[in-house]
Amino acid sequence: MTDQASPQTPGQPGLVEQDVIDAAIACHHAGRALRAVTLLRRLLGVNPANHNALRLLGVFLRQAGQAPASIPLLERATALHPFVPVFHQDLQKSYEAVGRPDLASASYCRALLAEIRAGLGPDDAPPHPLGWSPERGCPIPLPPRGRRTEPVILFVSERWFLLDPRRGESNCMIFTIDGREACTPGASVGVFVDDLARGHGLPIDRLIERAVAEVDPDVVMLSPQVNGLLTALDPSAATLARLKRAHGFALAVTLYDMADDWGLAPVWPLEGLVDLVVSLDLPQPLAQARLPGWPVLGAWSPVDPTRFFDDGGPRDWVVSFVGQVRAARAAFLAEAQAAGLSLHIAGGQRGDAPLSLEDYAHALRRSQMTINLPLSQTGGVPHVKGRVFEALLSGTLLLEQDNPATAHWLRPMEHYVPFTDAADLAAKAHYYRDHPEEARAIAQRGRDHVRAALSPAAFWRAVLARLA
C-alpha cells in the first residue's frame, strides 16, 4: 500500500479498512512506528468511529511515550464498544502512565465487568441455591451464634472459572463449597463476586457488608483466583479488617497455586489480618516454607466424590492426558510419544475448547491410565493439583511424575505409579497395559485411600480444627 492509498473504497469499506489496520500492524512490528501511526490517522480521518483503529493508535502512541495523547482515543474506543475487555485494559495502562491510579482502577473494574458479560452471553445464569444476593437475602435459614451445632462459613469467591460460565464452575465451587455443603448441609453461604458485580456494579464491598450482617458467619473464607491475583472483584483489606473487628469472625484464605509466586499474591495485603491460609496444592512442610511465620495449613483438593467416581463402565482409552497442554507439557508428551507411547489428549477448563466438568470427569472414567505432570506453571516446582484426586476417585491408574509433594499424600506403587522421564513413562504404561490386573489393583487402592483419608469431610475437619 502506498502513502496515497485511500483507506476506504466505495462498496468495500469494511474490507479495505481492515487492510489498512493490518498494514499498520505490520509496519509497527517491522519497527516503522511513524508509518503505522500515519496509516491509522488517515483511516480515522475517513471513519472516526473505527474502534479498532482508535484502540491501536492509542496503544501505539502510549508505547511511543505519548500516553496523554493516547487517552482520548482509547476513551472513544471504549465508549463505542464498552463490552470489550481489552479496550478497558489498554485505557487502564494509559491512565497509569499519566499517574491517575484512580481512573486506572475504574477502567480495570469495567474490564472485569466486560469479561463477565462476555462470558455469560445474552442470558443471565440462574442463581445458585447457596448464593447470597441483596434481593433474596440469606438463601438458607441459619440459627444465631450460640445455637449453632456447626460453624457457618461465608465463602467469598468467583462462581465461574475465569469468570466464564462456558468453562464451568470455579475451583472454589468444585473443591470447597460443594464439598462442605455435602458433608455439613445448611452451614455454607456463597457470596459470588462475579454474579454480584454483573448485577450491581463495582466495587461490591457494601454488598459484602450486608451479607456479613445477615449471615453473621463464624468464618469468612476468601478464594481469590482471577489470574491468581486480588482484583477489584475482591473486598478490600480495609473492609475486611473493619468487618472482622465488628463481627468477630475468623478470616481464612484458600490458595490453589502456592507453588507459584503469583499464586501467593492474594495474601500479601492481608498480612496480620488472616487467621489461616489453606494451601490446596502443597503439603504442610512445603506450604509453610512459602509463608514463614504465617498461619498455614498444607492440605489437598477436597474433590466431591459425587462428581468424580468409578461407574464400572468401559475404559476404551488405554492412556490419557486430560488437561491444558502448555508448552512444557506438550514437549514432554511429544517425547513420550516418540518413545512409543500412544495416548489420548483431552483439554481441561482452560484453552480454546474447554471441556465441561461432566466431559472432563467422563474422560477420566473412560481411561485405564492417566498421566499427571505436577510441575507448577512458572516456578517448575512440584505441587499436587485436583487432577490427582479426581483421577484416583475415577478408578483410573495414575501415572505421576515422581515428586515429594504427591508422595506426602499417597504411597508410590501402592496408590499410584511414579515415573522419572518420558522413556520411563512409556515403559511403565506398556507394562501396565499388558498387566491389567496389577493396574486395577493399584487404581482401586488409590481410589479407596482417597475416599477414606482425603475426603471433603477430612479436609473440613482439618481446616476447622486449625481455626478453632
N, C-alpha and C positions, 0 to 999 in steps of 0.2 A: 504494500500500500504506500502510495506517495503522499507527500505533505498536502497535495491538492485534492486528495480523495475526499468525497463527501461522506459523512458518517451516516447518511440516510439516503435511500434510493426509493423513489415512488413505487408503491406496490410491494416492497420488501423491507419495511422499516425494521422489523424485529431482527431479521437475519443479518442485515448489514450492521446494525448497532452492535450485535454480538460479535461480528467480525472485528469491529473497532476495539471492543473490550479485549478480545483475545490478542489482538496485535499489541495493545498497551501492556498486557501482562507479559507477553513475550519480550517486549522491549525492556521492561523492568527487570526481568530475570537475566537479560543479557547485559545489564548494567547501564542501559540507556534511559535513566530515570527522567531526564528532561523531555525526551521524546514521548515517553509514556504519559507524562502529565499533559503534554500538548494535545495528544490524541483524545484524552478524556475531556479536556476543556472544550475541544471542538464539538465532541459529541453532546455535551451538556448545553452548548450554545444552540444546538438544534432541538434537543429534547431535555429540558431542565428537570424532568421528572424520572429520568432513568436512574432507578435506585442503586443498581449495581455500579454504574459509573460514579455516582455520588460517593458510594462507600469506598470504592477503590481509590478515587482521587484523595479522599480524606486520609486513607491509610498511607498512601504514598507520600503525602505532604508531611504527615507526622513522622514517618521514617526518615524524611529529609530534614528533620529538625524544625518543622513549621507546624507544631501542634496547635497554636491558636487558630491558624487558618484552616486546620482540618475540622474543627469543631462544628461550624455552621453546616458543612457538607454532611457530616455524619448525623447531626441532628435532623437534617432534612430527610436523609435516608431512613432513619428510624421512625420519623413521622409518617412517611409514605407506607412503610411496612413494619408495623410495631410488633409483629409476632415472629420476627426473625432473630433468634438469639445472638448470632454473631454480630449483627449491626450494633446491638447494645454493648456487647463486649468490646468492640472497636471504639465506641464512644467512651466507654469507661477508661480505656487506656489513654485516650487523648485528655480527658479530664484529669487523670493522674499526672500526666506530663506537664500540665499547667498549674499543678498544685491545688486542685479542687477535689479533695477526697470525699467531700460530702456529695458532690454531683456524681463522682465515680461510683460511690456506694449505691446511690439511687439507680444509676444505669445498670449496675450489676443485678439489683433486685428485679428490674424489668426484664433482664435477660433470663433470669431464672423462671419468672412467670411465663415468658415466651416459650421456654423449653417445656414447661408443664403443659401448657395449652397445645403445643405442637404434638406432644406425645398422646394426649387424650383424644385429639380429633374433635369432631363436632359435638359428641355426646359426653356428658359427664359420667364418670364411673359411679356405680351405685355405692351408697355409704357402707362402710364396714360395720358389722354388728358391735364391735368393741370400740369404734371410733367416737371420740367426743366431738361435738360441734356446738356452736352457740345456739343453733336452732333447737337441737334435740337435747342439749344438756348432757348429763351423765347417762350412758346407754343402759347401765345395769344398776339395780338398787344396791347400795353399799351401806353396811352398818357403820355407825360412827366409831371413831377410835375409842379403844377401851372395851368395845364389844365385838371386836373382830377376832376370828379364830386364825386368820391368815393375813399377812401384811398385804396391803393394797399397793400395787405398783402402777405408776403413771408413766407410760412409755412415750417419749418424745422422739419421733423418727420420721423418715420418709416412708410413705406407704408403698411406693413403686420403685423398682430397681432403676437407678439413674433417672428418676422422675418420669419414667416412660412406662405406662401400663402395658404396652406391647411386649415389654421384656419381662413382665410378671412382677410378683411382689418383691419387696425389698428384703435384704438379708435379715433385718430386724423382724419383719413379719414371719419369715420362714423359720428362723433359728431361735427367736426369743419369745415373741408374743404368742404365737400359736402353741408352742411347747408349754409355756406357763399356763395358758388357759386350759390345755388338755389335762395337765396334772393337778391344777388348782383352779377349778372353774369359779368364775364370778369374782375374781380378785385382780383383774387386769383391765386397764383402760388405755386406749391409744390416742395420743394427740398427733395426728398425721399432718406434718407441717406442709407437705405439698398440696394436700386436699384443702387445708385451711387457707393457704396462700392463694390458691386458684379462686376461691370464693370470696375472700375478704382482703386480698392485697397484703403488702408487706410494709413494715415489719409486723410480726404476729405476737410480739411479747405480751400485749394486753390480752390477747386470747388465751395465752398460756396462763396468765394470772387468773383469768376466770376459771379455767379448767382446774387449776390447783385449788382454788377456793371451793369449787363444787365437789371435787373428789376427795380433798383432804388426804392425799396419799401418804403412806408410810415411807415410800421410796419413789424418787423420780429418777428414771433411767434414760439417759441420753444415748442415742445411737446415730451420731453424725457420720454420713458416708457419701455425701455428694462429692465425688472426686477425692474422698478421704480428708476433706477439709471442713472446718467450721465455715458456714456460709451465712448469707442473710436469711436463710430459712431457719436457722437455729436461734434459740433465745440467747440474749447477750449474757456475759458473765455477771454484769451488774444486776440484771433482772433476776438471775438465778440466786445470787447472793442475798438479795433483798427478800425473795420468796422463801428461801431456806431459813432465814432468821425469823420470819413471820410465822411460818407453818411448822418448822421443826422436822422436816423430812430429811432422810438420808439421800445423798446425791451419788449416783453411780453412772459410769460411762462404759459402754461396751465398744471395744475396738476390734476390727476384723483383720487388720493388717499391721500389727505391731512390729513385724519384722522389717517393714519399710519406714524410712523417716517420715514420708508423707502420711503414713498411717498413724503416726504419733501426734501429728499437728493439732488434732481437735482438742487435746487435753492441756496444751501449754497455757491457754488463757485461764484455765480452771485450777491452776496450782494453788494449793492451800484451801480450796473450796470443795473438791471432790472427796468423797468418803471411800470410794473403791473404783479402781479401773479394772475391768474384766477383759482379759485377752481371750479371743476366740481362735487364736492361731498359734500361740506359744505356750508351752507348759511353764510351771511356776519358775524354775531357775532362769530360764531364758527370758521370760516376761519381766521378772523383777530386774534383771540386768539392764533392760531397756529403759527403766524408770527408777533408778536408785533412789531410795528414800520415800517413794510414793507408796500408798496402799494399793497393792496389785494382787489380783488373783489370776494365775495362769490356768485357763480352762480350755474347753473344747467346744465345737459347734454342736449344740443340742438338737440333733436332727429329729424331726417329727416322724415316728415310725408309721403313721397312717399315710404319709406321703411317699416314703421310701420303704419298700417291703419286698419280700420274695414271694411271688404269687405262684411259683411252681410251673410257670409257663415255659414254652420252648426258648432255648438260647441259641439263636441262629448266627450270632456274631461270636466268633472264637475269641478275638482280641479287639478291644475298642480303646479309643481315647475320646472322652466326652468332655469338652470344654473349649475355652478360647485358645486358638492356636497362635500365640505370639511368636515373634521371630526366633527366640531361643528354643522354644518348644518345637517349632517347625523344623529347625536344624537337627535337633535330637531325634525326632520321629523319622526324618528322612534318613538319618544314619542307621536307625534301627531297621528301616525298610531295606536299605542297602545290604544289611546283614542277613536278609532273608525273612524278615517279619512281615506278615500280611495283616493289615488291621483296618478297621472301620473308624473313621474320624467323624465326629458329630460336634457341632458347636454348642456353646453354653449360652448364658443370658446375654453376654456381650457379643459384639461383632455385627456384621451387616445383616445376617439372617439368624437371629437368636431363636433358640428353642424355647417353647413354653415349658413351664415347670413339669407338666404332665409328660411331654415328649422327652424331656431330659431324664425323668425317672424311668420311663419306658425303655430308653436306650440303655440304661444300666441293667434293667431286668432282663433284656434280651442278650446281654453279654456274658459269655463264660468267664472271661477275664477282662479287666480294665486297667489301664495304665494311669498312674498319677505321677506328675513331675512336681516336686514340692518346693522348688526354689522361688523366693519372693520376686516380685515384678522388677524391682530396681536394685535391691541390695544383694541379690544372689544368695540370700540366707534361707536355709530350710525352715519351713513352717508347716503347720497342719491345718489344712482348709476343710470346709464342709464336705467336699467330694470324697474324702477318705471314709467318713462315716456313712455318707449316702450310698457309696458303693458296697460297703460291708452289710448294711441293712438290706440291700437289694439282693443279697446272696451271691454276689459276684466275687470271684477271686481277685484280690487287689494285688497288682504288681506295682510296688512303690520303690522309687529311687531311695537307696539306703541313706538314712539320716537320723540323728539323735532325737529330733522332735517327735517324729512318729513313734519311734521306739519307746518313748516315755509312756505312751498310752496303750500300745499294742506290742505283743511279743512276736518278733520276726520268726517266720517259718511255722508259727503256731496259729497266728491270726491273719497273716499276710505274707507275701513273698517279696523280699527285698532284692534289688539288682544294683549293680555298680555302674555299668556303662551300657551302651547300645548293644554291643555284642552279647553281654551277659543277659540283657533283657530278652533278646531274640532266642538265646539258648534256653532260658527258663520257660518262656512262653511255649516253645516247641515241646519241651519235656512235659509240661502240664496239659498240653493239648493231647499228648499221647498217653497220659496217665490221668484220665478224668476223675477216677475215684479219689485219688490223692488231692486233686484240685478241689473237689466238692467238700472233702473233709476239712481242709483249711478254710474254705469260704464259710462253711457252717460254723466253725469255731469262732471266726471273726464276727459273724453276724450275732451269735449268741453272747459274745463278750460285750459288744456294744449295747445290746438290749439290756444286759444285766448291770453293767458298770458305768456306762457312758450315756445314760438315758437323759431326757429332759428333766425328769424328777430328780436324778442325782445332781444334775447341773444346778438346779434351783436350790437344792439343799446346801450345796457348797457356797453359792452366792449369798444366800440369806444368813448362813452361819457367820460369814465374814462381816456382813453388815450389822448383825446383832451385837 
